[in-house]
Amino acid sequence: MKVLVLNGSPKKKSDTFRLTDAFLKGLNKDGEHEVHVVNVIEKTIAPCRGCFGCWQKMDGHCVIEDDQNEILDLYRTSDLIIWSFPLYCYSMPSHLKAVLDRTIPLVKMRMQQLEDGTVRHEALADFSKIHTLVICGCGFPNWEGNFDAVKLMCNTCFCGPDMVCVPEAPLLNVPLAAIVADPLLAKFEKAGEEYAQKMTLSPETVAELERPMISAEEYIRNVNGG
Ligand SMILES: Cc1cc2nc3c(=O)[nH]c(=O)nc-3n(C[C@H](O)[C@H](O)[C@H](O)COP(=O)(O)O)c2cc1C
């Protein structure tokens, strides 16, 4: 299977990517998958100009010639796409959002209304076999509402992907927190193995992965300096 990982953290030592890396270790335990990691921050990807040139005159090709074309080529040929990113202002970092915005050459202007009433653009090709997984880490301890906006956006854009949202992600790069971070990383590795078998994650596995490492009170106390 071909796996495309879009790493949206701008940091060299990403908290979120520690989770994604552990997941990939489990997913590719036997080394049989082709994994391509794109560090989006290192790429030149301009914001979408909103010209609809890709629909109106470029036959599904963006008018901007930059690194997004390479990403779109990988997108079209991947079996699994993993969006790995930190939560920024309840959404994804802007450089990764530019990648998402500029996937519109993958669909047509033509719209279709689904049975549930939602309206979508028709895809240019049959992308129904591409699986999507979202791994999102954030800095707050878990609280209602923190992930709502990003979940809604990803659910709608990626047609109900598998999605794991992890609170307290900065603990993953704090050496003193290894006692709680390492078991979570082990769970992500196991989840990668599960995904390789079933091409999805069970709700029970997602709940395990999303469980805060320490209580909100303890986390806030540590962040605030004890
Ligand atoms: C600009 C910015 C916006 C952020 N917005 C949120 C947010 O809305 N909610 C949250 O819980 N954490 C927020 N964070 C914290 C990051 O999600 C957190 O530090 C995460 O662990 C960083 O992951 P990374 O190391 O993979 O980049 C924000 C951080 C930055 C720099």
PDBQT file of the ligand as one rigid body, heavy atoms in Angstrom, charges set to zero:
ROOT
HETATM    1  C1  LIG A 301      -0.530  29.343  16.815  1.00  0.00    +0.000 C 
HETATM    2  C2  LIG A 301      -0.925  28.240  17.751  1.00  0.00    +0.000 A 
HETATM    3  C3  LIG A 301      -2.269  27.985  17.978  1.00  0.00    +0.000 A 
HETATM    4  C4  LIG A 301      -2.651  26.959  18.848  1.00  0.00    +0.000 A 
HETATM    5  N1  LIG A 301      -3.984  26.719  19.059  1.00  0.00    +0.000 NA
HETATM    6  C5  LIG A 301      -4.351  25.738  19.909  1.00  0.00    +0.000 A 
HETATM    7  C6  LIG A 301      -5.739  25.445  20.139  1.00  0.00    +0.000 A 
HETATM    8  O1  LIG A 301      -6.646  26.055  19.557  1.00  0.00    +0.000 OA
HETATM    9  N2  LIG A 301      -6.052  24.483  21.031  1.00  0.00    +0.000 N 
HETATM   10  C7  LIG A 301      -5.090  23.753  21.698  1.00  0.00    +0.000 A 
HETATM   11  O2  LIG A 301      -5.438  22.901  22.500  1.00  0.00    +0.000 OA
HETATM   12  N3  LIG A 301      -3.763  23.975  21.456  1.00  0.00    +0.000 NA
HETATM   13  C8  LIG A 301      -3.382  24.935  20.592  1.00  0.00    +0.000 A 
HETATM   14  N4  LIG A 301      -2.038  25.153  20.325  1.00  0.00    +0.000 N 
HETATM   15  C9  LIG A 301      -1.019  24.274  20.971  1.00  0.00    +0.000 C 
HETATM   16  C10 LIG A 301      -0.483  23.170  20.022  1.00  0.00    +0.000 C 
HETATM   17  O3  LIG A 301      -1.542  22.454  19.415  1.00  0.00    +0.000 OA
HETATM   18  C11 LIG A 301       0.393  22.219  20.816  1.00  0.00    +0.000 C 
HETATM   19  O4  LIG A 301       1.502  22.916  21.339  1.00  0.00    +0.000 OA
HETATM   20  C12 LIG A 301       0.867  20.983  20.051  1.00  0.00    +0.000 C 
HETATM   21  O5  LIG A 301       1.372  20.055  20.963  1.00  0.00    +0.000 OA
HETATM   22  C13 LIG A 301       1.953  21.326  19.046  1.00  0.00    +0.000 C 
HETATM   23  O6  LIG A 301       2.173  20.166  18.271  1.00  0.00    +0.000 OA
HETATM   24  P1  LIG A 301       3.438  19.968  17.330  1.00  0.00    +0.000 P 
HETATM   25  O7  LIG A 301       4.670  19.874  18.223  1.00  0.00    +0.000 OA
HETATM   26  O8  LIG A 301       3.145  18.679  16.632  1.00  0.00    +0.000 OA
HETATM   27  O9  LIG A 301       3.536  21.125  16.387  1.00  0.00    +0.000 OA
HETATM   28  C14 LIG A 301      -1.645  26.174  19.488  1.00  0.00    +0.000 A 
HETATM   29  C15 LIG A 301      -0.292  26.448  19.239  1.00  0.00    +0.000 A 
HETATM   30  C16 LIG A 301       0.079  27.469  18.389  1.00  0.00    +0.000 A 
HETATM   31  C17 LIG A 301       1.552  27.736  18.141  1.00  0.00    +0.000 C 
ENDROOT
TORSDOF 0
